[in-house]
Amino acid sequence: MTTLLHTPLVDLLGCRYPIVQTAMGWVARPELVAASCNAGAFGFLAAASLRAKEVGPAIDRVHSLTDRPFGVNFHMFQPGAAQIVDTIIAAKVKAVSFGRGPDKVMIKRFRDAGIVCMPTVGALRHAQKMVQIGIDVLIIQGGEGGGHTGSVPTTLLLPQVLDAVKVPVVAAGGFFDGRGLAAALAYGAAGVAMGTRFLMTRDCPVPEVTKKRYVTAGLDDIVLTTRLDGLQHRLIRNEVLADIEHAGPTRLLVGALRNALRLKRLTGAKLGELVVAARGMQREGGLSFGQALMAANSPVLIERSMIQGRPSEGVMSTGMVAGILGDLPSCDELVASMVNDAEARLRQLCTGV
């Protein structure tokens, strides 16, 4: 790697390139994390879609596939979160990522253990709050990102956050190639984070029938809706989403209750733990309890597509980039292409040649 791509992120995480593979639920499993890390990026294991007792074995599985450093993502409101925190600290992974939820005490525990804390945020006020409680790095996701996303485009959110904080900032939302990496670095970011682009690789363990839906999706097939779980969620248009969009309030609530019971079986959580999780999301996100209950829709329906290979019966979170991507490279091919292209473009900007 040339000095053109050597950023503070590389030093903090111990990866070769300033490229992060994000922790997509049911997608960022050990095989994808290891492939991303072996290619020179930094991968995050998605523990938010695992039972607490499964996190340790999943970390061990990543270690068996790569000797590179990697991170773990989790949700502070998920059942067994305290046990997951203990597991992460005991495993001494390199970094941890999360949404809102952790406080200064939790951050201090991670940092005292030598674990880099890098939450994902989608608004300036959340970025400032995370810096105040002591995080090391920020991943900011603009509105082009997949799954739950905000309304501010990356090109506006990134400079806004860079001007307001003094920690390294990683840009997410709309990145998929070396041009984007070069552009983010030119803005002043320390690197880029990508989810959909890593999902759309041959190394990703998502069933091929589901990946085919991503490959064939056009920009007009990608929609932003609040009907799935009460929050803005970017998805590929399909049969299930069309049904949800036309359902009435009562039918939506019944579906959410049904999916909450399915989520209980998937996670092994007790009903009381799910209620506590919903209450936590309600307090933190300013949601009604009904909206918090609807949050059960996302993991259950995503699991159908990403694990069971039934994309017509589940939902598919996606960034806008799926609408212009039509290939499935390996992680090695993807990262090498991005690095070569970014270096060439940055060198051209510096020299004019």
N, C-alpha and C positions, 0 to 999 in steps of 0.2 A: 504494500500500500504506500502511495506517495503521501507527502505531508498535506496535500490538498484535501484529503479525506480524514486526516487525523484530528479529531475533535475531542473536547473534554468527555464526551459520552464514551468514546473508545477507552479512555483511561479509567473511567469509573466502572465500566462493566467488564472490561477485559476481553471485549470482542474485537474482531479484526476491522470491521467496517461499521459506520454509524447508521445501521439499519436494524430496526426492531420488528420482530414478528409478534403481533399482539395476541392476547389470550382470548380467543373466541370460544364461547361455551360449546362443548361437545365436538369442537374442531381441533383446538390446540392441544392435542393429545401427545404423548411422549414421542411418537414417531415423527410428527411434524416439528416439534421443538428441537429434537436432536438433529434432524436434517437441516433446519434453519441455522443452528449453531455451527454445525460442521461446515456449512457453506460460508461462514464468516459473519453472519448476522447474530443478533441476540434474541433468543426465543423465550417466550413466556408460556408456561404450562397453565391451562385453565382449570384451577381447582374449584371454581365457583360452581361447576357442574359435576363435582365429585362428592361422594359421601366423605365425611371427615376421616373415616378409617381407610379410605382409598387413597388419600393424598400421599402418605408416606410411600406406599408401593409404587405409585406413579412417579414420584421423584426418583426412586431407586431405578425404575425402568429407564428414565431419561439418562441417568448416570451410566447405565449399561450400554447405551447407544452412542454416547459422546463423552469426551473428556473436556469439553468446552464449558465455560460458565453459562448458567441460564437462570431464569427467574420463575416465580410462581405468582399467579393472580388469584385473588379470592374476594369474597363479598362479606363485609363485616356483619351483614344482617342474615347471612345464611345459617342454617342449623349447624351446630358444631364449630362455629367460627373460632371460639377460644381454643379448641383442640387443634384446629388447623394452624393457628398462629404458633402454638407450641411446636408443632411438627415442622413448620418452616424454619423456625429458629434452631431447632435441634439439627435439621438437615444442613444448615449453613449454606443455603443457596445464595447466589450472588445478589439477587434483587427481588423485590416484592412490588406488585402493582395492585391497585384497587381503585374503586370509585370513592365517593364521599363516605364518611363513617368513622374512620380511625381518629383518635384524639392524640394530644401531645404525649400522653403516657405510652400509648401503643407505638407511636413513631419512635420514641426513645428506646423502647425495648428492641425494635428492629435495628436501629442505628448502633446501639450498644453491642449488638451481636455482629456488627460489621456488614449488615445487609442494606443495600441501597434501596431507598424508598422513592418510587416514581409513580404517583397516581395519574390517572387520566381524567381530564376535566374538559368541559365544553363551553366555559364562560369565564370571563375575566375575574369576576368576584370569587369564583370557586378556586381559580389559580392563586389568587392572593391569600385566600384562607388556608390553602395547603402549604404555602410558603411560611405563613405565620406559625403553623404547628411543627415546622422543622423538616419538611421533606427535602430530598437531595436533588431530584430531577422532576420536571413536569412533562407529561405527554399531553399536548393540547389537541383536541379533535374538532375540526371544523365541520360544518354542516354536510359536507360531501361524504362523511364517514358512514360506516354501516352500523346496523343495529340501532341502539338508542343514540340519538344524535341531536345536536342543537340546531339553531337556525342561522348562526353566523358563519359565513364562508371562511375556509381556512386562510385565504389571502387577506382577510380582515382581522380574524382572531389572532393569527400568529404575530403580526407586528404589534398589535395591541398588548398582548401578553409580554412579548420581548421588551417593550418599553417600560413595563410595570414591575418586573421581577428581576432578581439578580442570580437566579439559579439556571443551569442549563435547561433548555426547552427543546423538546422533540416534537416535530410537526406530524400530525396525522389527519387523514381525511382527503382523499383524492390522489394519493401518491401510488405510483406503480412502476416507475422506470427511472433511469439515470438523470433524465432532464428534471424530473421532480426533485430528486435528491440534490442536484446542483442548485436548483431554485431555492430550496429550503435553506441550504447553507448560505446562499447569497443574502437571504433575509436576516440571517444571524442565528438560525436554529443550529442545534448540536447534532441533528440527525433527523431521520424520518421513521415513522412507525406505520406498518401496513398490516391489514388483516385480510381483506378480500384477495389481494394479490397472492398472499401465501396460501390461502385456501385453494386458489386456482393454480395448484402445482401438482405434479405427479406424486410427490412425496406426501401430500395431505391424505390422511386415512378416510376421508369422507367417501361414501359409495360413489362409484362412477356415474350412476344414473342421476344422482343429485348434482354432481359437478357438471354434467351435461347441461342442466338447466341454467347454470351460471354462464357456461360458454356460449349458449345460444341466446341469452338475454340481450336485448337492446336497451338503449336508454329509455325508451318509452315503456319498457317492461318493469322499470324500477320506480317504486312509489314510496311516499312518506305518509304514514298513517298513525293515528292515535287509537284506533279501534281495537288493536290487538291487546294492549295492556295499559292503556291510559296515558302512555308517554309517546313522544315522537319516535317512531321506529321505522327504519328504512328497510324495505323488503322487496323481493322479486314477486311480481304479480303472479298469482296462481289461483287454483280452484278454492283453496281454503280461505285465502284472503278475500276473494270475491264474496264468499259466503258470509264472512265476518263483517264486511263492509255493509251488507244489506240486512244484517240481523238487528232486531229491536233490543231495547235495554234489558228486558226480562231474559231474552234468549242469551244475551251476552253474559249476564250474571250467572245463569244456570251453567253455561259453558265454562266460566271461570271456576265455579265450585267443583265441577267435574274434573277439570284439569288440576285443581289444587289437590284433589284426592289422588290423581295420578302422580303428581309431583311428590306427594307423601310416600308413595310406593317406590318411586325412583330414588329418592334421597334417603329413605329409611327414617325420615324425621317423624317425630310425634306431632299430632295435630296442634298441640300447644306451642311447639317450636315454630311451626309455620305461622301461627297467629302472631307470635312475638316478632317474627321476621317482617310480617306485613305491617305491624305497628311501627317498627323501626323505619321501614321505608316511608311510611306515612309521615312520621315526624321529620325525617331528613329531607324528603322530597316535596313536602307540601301537598301530598296527595290526599284524596278522600280515602276512606277505608275500602270502598268499592274498587277504586283504582288500584290500591295496593293489593287487593285480592286478585285483580285481573293479572297481576304480575306473574301468576302461575301459568298463564297461557304461553308466554314466551319459551321457557325452558322445555316444556312438554312438547310443544309443536315443533320446536327446533330439533329436539331429539329424534322425532320421527323422520325428519329429512336427513339429518347428519349422521345418525347411528343406524337407524332401521332401513334407510334407503327408500323411503316412501315420500318423495317430494310433493306428490299430488295430495297427500294427506297431512302435510305439515307446513311449516313456513321456512323461508330462507332469508336470513338477515344478509344484507349486502351493502357495500359502498357503491357509490355512483360508478366507480371504475369498471364494475362488471359489465356495464353497458357498452364499453368500448374494447374489452378484452375478449380474445377468441382463441387463446392457446393455453396449454398446460405444461409449462416448462418444469424441469426439476428445480429444487431450491438452489443447487449449485449453478445451474444455467441462469436462473433469475438473478442471483446476487452478482455473479461475474459480469453479466450484461449491464446491470445497473452501475457497478463500480467502473467498468471501462468507459461507459457513456458519460458518467458524471465527471470522471477525471478529464476526459477529452474536452468536455464543454467548459469546465472550470479553467483548464489550461488555455483554451481559446479566448475566454474572457480576460485572462491575465495577460496574454501575449498578443492577442489579435490574430493569431495564426491557427 
